[in-house]
Amino acid sequence: MATVDISSAQDLPVWRRPIALLVLMAIALPLAFSTWSALLNNFVIERAAFTGVEIGWLHTVREIPGFLSFAVVFILLVMREQFLGHL
């Protein structure tokens, strides 16, 4: 796959331009979030009979990868990326 400079991106077909990816993600994010929210409300609350405590634990576990990736940014301030990759 060839590397394309941002200045020559205007020469690409519309579906390969960076703006097309931005528009796609802007459409996909609310769609994915509303799907997740509907599934959470319909399945977890009605079928699995989760209360507020269980939903809180579900959100806590869901946020762990984001917290770990946020922590890696601070670890990179004191440690080389190559060394961290070998851990």
DSSP file (Angstrom, degrees, kcal/mol; ACC not computed):
  #  RESIDUE AA STRUCTURE BP1 BP2  ACC     N-H-->O    O-->H-N    N-H-->O    O-->H-N    TCO  KAPPA ALPHA  PHI   PSI    X-CA   Y-CA   Z-CA
    1    1 A M              0   0    0      0, 0.0     2,-0.2     0, 0.0     0, 0.0   0.000 360.0 360.0 360.0 130.1    0.0    0.0    0.0
    2    2 A A        -     0   0    0      1,-0.1     2,-0.4     0, 0.0     0, 0.0  -0.523 360.0-117.7 -83.4 146.6    1.5    3.3   -1.0
    3    3 A T        -     0   0    0     -2,-0.2     2,-0.5     0, 0.0    -1,-0.1  -0.677  27.4-156.4 -83.1 135.8    1.7    6.3    1.3
    4    4 A V        -     0   0    0     -2,-0.4     2,-0.1     3,-0.0     5,-0.1  -0.957  11.7-131.0-117.8 127.9   -0.3    9.3    0.3
    5    5 A D    >   -     0   0    0     -2,-0.5     3,-0.7     1,-0.1     4,-0.2  -0.418  22.4-120.4 -70.9 152.2    0.5   12.9    1.4
    6    6 A I  G >  S+     0   0    0      1,-0.2     3,-0.9     2,-0.2     4,-0.3   0.808 112.4  60.0 -64.9 -28.5   -2.3   14.9    2.8
    7    7 A S  G 3  S+     0   0    0      1,-0.2     3,-0.4     2,-0.1    -1,-0.2   0.810 107.2  45.0 -70.0 -28.0   -1.8   17.5    0.1
    8    8 A S  G X  S+     0   0    0     -3,-0.7     3,-1.2     1,-0.2     4,-0.3   0.328  85.3  95.5 -96.1   8.3   -2.4   14.9   -2.7
    9    9 A A  G X  S+     0   0    0     -3,-0.9     3,-1.3     1,-0.2    -1,-0.2   0.760  72.4  68.2 -68.7 -23.6   -5.5   13.5   -1.0
   10   10 A Q  G 3  S+     0   0    0     -3,-0.4    -1,-0.2    -4,-0.3    -2,-0.1   0.715  92.7  60.2 -68.2 -19.1   -7.7   15.7   -3.1
   11   11 A D  G <  S+     0   0    0     -3,-1.2    -1,-0.3    -4,-0.0    -2,-0.2   0.602  89.0  92.6 -82.8 -11.0   -6.7   13.7   -6.1
   12   12 A L  S <  S-     0   0    0     -3,-1.3     5,-0.1    -4,-0.3    -3,-0.0  -0.331  92.2 -87.1 -77.1 161.5   -8.1   10.5   -4.6
   13   13 A P    >   -     0   0    0      0, 0.0     3,-1.7     0, 0.0     4,-0.5  -0.298  45.7-105.4 -61.2 157.9  -11.6    9.2   -5.2
   14   14 A V  G >  S+     0   0    0      1,-0.3     3,-1.2     2,-0.2     6,-0.3   0.864 119.1  55.6 -57.1 -40.4  -14.2   10.6   -2.8
   15   15 A W  G 3  S+     0   0    0      1,-0.2    -1,-0.3     5,-0.1    -3,-0.0   0.599 107.7  50.4 -73.2  -9.8  -14.5    7.4   -0.8
   16   16 A R  G <  S+     0   0    0     -3,-1.7    -1,-0.2    -7,-0.1    -2,-0.2   0.382  86.6 104.8-106.3   2.2  -10.7    7.3   -0.2
   17   17 A R  S X> S-     0   0    0     -3,-1.2     4,-1.2    -4,-0.5     3,-0.8  -0.477  80.8-117.6 -80.2 153.8  -10.3   10.9    1.1
   18   18 A P  H 3> S+     0   0    0      0, 0.0     4,-2.0     0, 0.0     5,-0.1   0.833 113.3  61.1 -60.0 -32.2   -9.8   11.6    4.8
   19   19 A I  H 3> S+     0   0    0      1,-0.2     4,-2.4     2,-0.2     5,-0.2   0.830  98.5  57.2 -65.5 -30.6  -13.1   13.5    5.0
   20   20 A A  H <> S+     0   0    0     -3,-0.8     4,-2.4    -6,-0.3    -1,-0.2   0.900 107.1  47.8 -66.5 -39.7  -15.0   10.4    3.9
   21   21 A L  H  X S+     0   0    0     -4,-1.2     4,-2.5     2,-0.2    -2,-0.2   0.896 111.0  51.5 -66.4 -39.3  -13.6    8.5    6.9
   22   22 A L  H  X S+     0   0    0     -4,-2.0     4,-2.1     2,-0.2    -2,-0.2   0.916 111.6  46.2 -62.8 -43.9  -14.5   11.4    9.2
   23   23 A V  H  X S+     0   0    0     -4,-2.4     4,-1.6     2,-0.2    -2,-0.2   0.911 112.2  51.7 -65.1 -42.4  -18.1   11.5    7.9
   24   24 A L  H  X S+     0   0    0     -4,-2.4     4,-2.6     1,-0.2    -2,-0.2   0.919 112.1  45.5 -60.6 -44.4  -18.4    7.7    8.2
   25   25 A M  H  X S+     0   0    0     -4,-2.5     4,-2.3     1,-0.2    -1,-0.2   0.858 108.8  56.2 -69.0 -34.1  -17.2    7.8   11.8
   26   26 A A  H  < S+     0   0    0     -4,-2.1    -1,-0.2    -5,-0.2    -2,-0.2   0.812 114.6  39.9 -67.0 -28.8  -19.5   10.7   12.6
   27   27 A I  H  X S+     0   0    0     -4,-1.6     4,-1.3    -5,-0.1    -2,-0.2   0.860 115.9  50.3 -82.9 -39.6  -22.4    8.6   11.3
   28   28 A A  H  X S+     0   0    0     -4,-2.6     4,-3.0    -5,-0.2     5,-0.3   0.850 101.2  61.8 -71.8 -35.4  -21.3    5.3   12.9
   29   29 A L  H  X S+     0   0    0     -4,-2.3     4,-2.6     2,-0.2     5,-0.2   0.948 107.9  39.8 -61.8 -52.7  -20.6    6.6   16.4
   30   30 A P  H  > S+     0   0    0      0, 0.0     4,-2.5     0, 0.0     5,-0.2   0.882 116.9  52.3 -64.4 -34.3  -24.2    7.7   17.3
   31   31 A L  H  X S+     0   0    0     -4,-1.3     4,-1.9     2,-0.2    -2,-0.2   0.935 112.6  43.9 -64.2 -45.7  -25.6    4.6   15.5
   32   32 A A  H  X S+     0   0    0     -4,-3.0     4,-2.5     2,-0.2    -1,-0.2   0.898 114.7  49.7 -66.7 -40.4  -23.3    2.2   17.5
   33   33 A F  H  X S+     0   0    0     -4,-2.6     4,-2.6    -5,-0.3    -2,-0.2   0.909 111.2  47.9 -66.9 -41.1  -24.0    4.0   20.8
   34   34 A S  H  X S+     0   0    0     -4,-2.5     4,-2.3    -5,-0.2    -1,-0.2   0.871 112.1  50.6 -68.4 -34.3  -27.7    4.0   20.3
   35   35 A T  H  X S+     0   0    0     -4,-1.9     4,-2.5    -5,-0.2    -2,-0.2   0.937 112.0  47.0 -64.6 -45.9  -27.6    0.3   19.5
   36   36 A W  H  X S+     0   0    0     -4,-2.5     4,-2.6     1,-0.2    -2,-0.2   0.916 112.8  49.6 -61.3 -43.2  -25.5   -0.4   22.6
   37   37 A S  H  X S+     0   0    0     -4,-2.6     4,-2.5     2,-0.2    -1,-0.2   0.899 111.4  48.4 -64.4 -40.9  -27.9    1.6   24.7
   38   38 A A  H  X S+     0   0    0     -4,-2.3     4,-3.0     2,-0.2     5,-0.3   0.912 113.0  47.8 -66.0 -41.8  -31.0   -0.2   23.3
   39   39 A L  H  X>S+     0   0    0     -4,-2.5     4,-2.6     2,-0.2     5,-1.0   0.900 111.5  51.1 -64.9 -39.3  -29.4   -3.6   23.9
   40   40 A L  I  <>S+     0   0    0     -4,-2.6     5,-1.3    -5,-0.2     4,-0.5   0.945 115.7  41.0 -61.9 -47.4  -28.4   -2.5   27.4
   41   41 A N  I  <>S+     0   0    0     -4,-2.5     5,-0.8     3,-0.2     4,-0.2   0.913 121.8  40.1 -69.2 -41.8  -31.9   -1.4   28.3
   42   42 A N  I  <>S+     0   0    0     -4,-3.0     5,-0.6    -5,-0.2     4,-0.3   0.925 128.5  24.2 -76.8 -43.8  -33.7   -4.3   26.6
   43   43 A F  I  X>S+     0   0    0     -4,-2.6     5,-2.2    -5,-0.3     4,-1.5   0.952 124.7  41.0 -88.4 -54.9  -31.5   -7.2   27.5
   44   44 A V  I  4<S+     0   0    0     -5,-1.0     6,-2.4    -4,-0.5    -3,-0.2   0.897 124.7  34.1 -67.3 -41.7  -29.6   -6.4   30.6
   45   45 A I  I  4<S+     0   0    0     -5,-1.3     4,-0.2     4,-0.2    -1,-0.2   0.931 129.3  31.2 -81.0 -45.6  -32.4   -4.7   32.5
   46   46 A E  I  4<S+     0   0    0     -5,-0.8    -3,-0.2    -4,-0.3    -2,-0.2   0.923 131.8  26.2 -83.0 -44.3  -35.4   -6.7   31.3
   47   47 A R  I  <<S+     0   0    0     -4,-1.5    -3,-0.2    -5,-0.6    -4,-0.1   0.920 130.1  35.3 -87.8 -47.0  -34.0  -10.2   30.6
   48   48 A A  S   <S-     0   0    0     -5,-2.2    -3,-0.2     2,-0.0    -4,-0.2   0.559  97.4-135.5 -86.1  -7.6  -31.0  -10.4   33.0
   49   49 A A        -     0   0    0     -6,-0.4    -4,-0.2    -4,-0.2     2,-0.2   0.882  34.2-179.3  56.5  45.1  -32.7   -8.4   35.7
   50   50 A F        -     0   0    0     -6,-2.4    -1,-0.2     4,-0.1     2,-0.1  -0.514  11.7-154.0 -72.5 141.4  -29.7   -6.2   36.4
   51   51 A T     >  -     0   0    0     -2,-0.2     4,-2.2     1,-0.0     5,-0.2  -0.387  40.5 -84.0 -98.4-173.9  -30.2   -3.6   39.1
   52   52 A G  H  > S+     0   0    0      1,-0.2     4,-2.0     2,-0.2     5,-0.1   0.839 128.0  55.8 -62.0 -32.9  -28.2   -0.3   39.4
   53   53 A V  H  > S+     0   0    0      2,-0.2     4,-2.0     1,-0.2    -1,-0.2   0.942 109.1  44.7 -66.3 -47.8  -25.4   -2.1   41.2
   54   54 A E  H  > S+     0   0    0      1,-0.2     4,-2.3     2,-0.2    -2,-0.2   0.882 112.6  51.6 -65.5 -37.9  -24.8   -4.7   38.4
   55   55 A I  H  X S+     0   0    0     -4,-2.2     4,-2.3     2,-0.2    -1,-0.2   0.884 107.7  54.0 -65.9 -36.8  -25.1   -2.0   35.7
   56   56 A G  H  X S+     0   0    0     -4,-2.0     4,-2.1     2,-0.2    -2,-0.2   0.914 109.6  46.7 -61.3 -43.1  -22.5    0.0   37.7
   57   57 A W  H  X S+     0   0    0     -4,-2.0     4,-2.5     2,-0.2     5,-0.2   0.877 109.7  54.7 -65.6 -37.3  -20.1   -3.0   37.6
   58   58 A L  H  X S+     0   0    0     -4,-2.3     4,-1.8     1,-0.2    -2,-0.2   0.920 110.8  44.5 -62.1 -43.8  -20.8   -3.5   33.9
   59   59 A H  H  X S+     0   0    0     -4,-2.3     4,-1.4     2,-0.2    -1,-0.2   0.861 111.2  54.9 -68.2 -35.6  -19.8    0.1   33.2
   60   60 A T  H  X S+     0   0    0     -4,-2.1     4,-0.6     1,-0.2     3,-0.4   0.937 110.5  44.1 -62.9 -47.1  -16.7   -0.3   35.5
   61   61 A V  H >< S+     0   0    0     -4,-2.5     3,-0.7     1,-0.2    -1,-0.2   0.862 111.0  55.8 -66.3 -35.3  -15.4   -3.3   33.6
   62   62 A R  H 3< S+     0   0    0     -4,-1.8     4,-0.4     1,-0.2    -1,-0.2   0.798 106.7  50.6 -66.8 -28.5  -16.2   -1.7   30.3
   63   63 A E  H 3X S+     0   0    0     -4,-1.4     4,-2.1    -3,-0.4    -1,-0.2   0.558  85.1  88.9 -87.8  -9.1  -14.0    1.3   31.2
   64   64 A I  H <X S+     0   0    0     -3,-0.7     4,-2.5    -4,-0.6     5,-0.2   0.919  85.9  50.2 -59.4 -47.9  -10.9   -0.7   32.3
   65   65 A P  H  > S+     0   0    0      0, 0.0     4,-2.2     0, 0.0    -1,-0.2   0.893 111.4  49.6 -59.7 -37.6   -9.3   -0.8   28.8
   66   66 A G  H  > S+     0   0    0     -4,-0.4     4,-1.8     2,-0.2    -2,-0.2   0.892 110.8  49.5 -66.5 -38.9   -9.7    3.0   28.4
   67   67 A F  H  X S+     0   0    0     -4,-2.1     4,-2.1     2,-0.2    -1,-0.2   0.904 110.8  50.3 -65.7 -41.0   -8.2    3.6   31.8
   68   68 A L  H  X S+     0   0    0     -4,-2.5     4,-1.8     2,-0.2    -2,-0.2   0.903 110.3  48.8 -65.1 -40.9   -5.2    1.3   31.0
   69   69 A S  H  X S+     0   0    0     -4,-2.2     4,-1.0     1,-0.2    -1,-0.2   0.859 110.9  51.2 -67.9 -33.2   -4.6    3.1   27.7
   70   70 A F  H  X S+     0   0    0     -4,-1.8     4,-0.9     1,-0.2     3,-0.3   0.879 109.0  51.5 -66.9 -38.2   -4.7    6.4   29.4
   71   71 A A  H  X S+     0   0    0     -4,-2.1     4,-2.0     1,-0.2     3,-0.2   0.842 101.5  61.2 -68.0 -33.5   -2.2    5.1   32.0
   72   72 A V  H  X S+     0   0    0     -4,-1.8     4,-2.3     1,-0.2    -1,-0.2   0.854  97.0  59.7 -62.9 -34.0    0.2    4.0   29.2
   73   73 A V  H  < S+     0   0    0     -4,-1.0     4,-0.5    -3,-0.3    -1,-0.2   0.913 108.4  43.7 -60.6 -42.3    0.5    7.7   28.1
   74   74 A F  H >< S+     0   0    0     -4,-0.9     3,-0.7    -3,-0.2     4,-0.5   0.846 110.6  54.8 -72.6 -33.4    1.8    8.7   31.5
   75   75 A I  H >X S+     0   0    0     -4,-2.0     3,-1.3     1,-0.2     4,-1.2   0.874 101.4  60.0 -64.6 -36.2    4.1    5.7   31.6
   76   76 A L  T 3< S+     0   0    0     -4,-2.3    -1,-0.2     1,-0.3    -2,-0.2   0.696  91.7  68.5 -66.3 -18.1    5.6    6.7   28.3
   77   77 A L  T <4 S+     0   0    0     -3,-0.7    -1,-0.3    -4,-0.5    -2,-0.2   0.800 115.1  25.0 -68.9 -27.1    6.6   10.0   29.8
   78   78 A V  T <4 S+     0   0    0     -3,-1.3     2,-0.4    -4,-0.5    -2,-0.2   0.492 121.7  55.5-113.6  -7.2    9.2    8.2   31.9
   79   79 A M  S  < S-     0   0    0     -4,-1.2    -1,-0.1     4,-0.0     2,-0.1  -0.969  83.4-109.9-132.7 142.3    9.9    5.1   29.9
   80   80 A R     >  -     0   0    0     -2,-0.4     4,-2.1     1,-0.1     5,-0.2  -0.400  26.2-126.1 -68.3 147.5   11.0    4.5   26.3
   81   81 A E  H  > S+     0   0    0      1,-0.2     4,-2.0     2,-0.2     5,-0.1   0.867 109.3  54.8 -62.6 -38.2    8.4    3.1   23.9
   82   82 A Q  H  > S+     0   0    0      2,-0.2     4,-0.9     1,-0.2    -1,-0.2   0.896 109.0  47.6 -64.2 -40.5   10.6    0.3   22.8
   83   83 A F  H >> S+     0   0    0      1,-0.2     3,-0.6     2,-0.2     4,-0.5   0.903 111.3  50.5 -67.6 -40.4   11.2   -0.8   26.5
   84   84 A L  H >< S+     0   0    0     -4,-2.1     3,-0.9     1,-0.2    -1,-0.2   0.855 105.4  57.6 -65.2 -34.2    7.4   -0.7   27.2
   85   85 A G  H 3< S+     0   0    0     -4,-2.0    -1,-0.2     1,-0.2    -2,-0.2   0.757 102.5  54.9 -68.0 -23.8    6.7   -2.8   24.1
   86   86 A H  H <<        0   0    0     -4,-0.9    -1,-0.2    -3,-0.6    -2,-0.2   0.595 360.0 360.0 -84.9 -10.5    8.9   -5.6   25.4
   87   87 A L    <<        0   0    0     -3,-0.9    -1,-0.2    -4,-0.5    -2,-0.1   0.495 360.0 360.0 -72.6 360.0    7.1   -5.8   28.8
